[in-house]
């Protein structure tokens, strides 16, 4: 299976689905990560680029593409950016695409999500992940991935983003708290110490 994970900024993908990415890699799936912008507001772009490559490496991902598109242009879908994404997806031909949820407080996240949906018309499976930093309470997941065996890989990948270490939502206890809650609420299994990541299925054709 070919998987593409799209995130607006460095650390978004790891926050939203780092454990799921590790699961896909362990299952032998081909995983590609696309980062849309390095921003510049939340850290030095060069440092964030280096951190992103280290994080993806820790998850076992070999294909990381950083578009470094101007962040201010991502607030709403633009034909130019959607076209860039479409060309990448046409080349990879993924089975499934993951990206930000449309229910998000961050305008860039929403803009990226809308662009991904437009660029993924030929893709049979599109799922939205949640990022604890900005996904709204209106996010109502309908799919879960058990990451009990990969939660530590997720945390290690997040620890690669040293420039963001001061942010509370990247702390291991916060990450584990959300993952444990999703495991329990999602009825993923009987393990009281289990962990899961939650998704909203936007499109799923077998």
Buried (B, 14 or more C-beta within 10 A) or exposed (E): EBBBBBBBBBBBBBBBBBBBBBBBBEEEBBBBBBBBBBBEEBBEBEBBBBBBBBBBEBBBBEEBBBBBBEBEBBEEBBEEBBEBBBEBBEEBEBBBBBBBBBBBEBBBBBBBBBBBBBBBEEBEBBBBBBBBBBBEEEBEBEBBBBBBEBBBBBBBBBBBBEBBEEBEBBBBEBBBEBBBEBBBEBEBEEEEEBBBBBBBEBBEEE
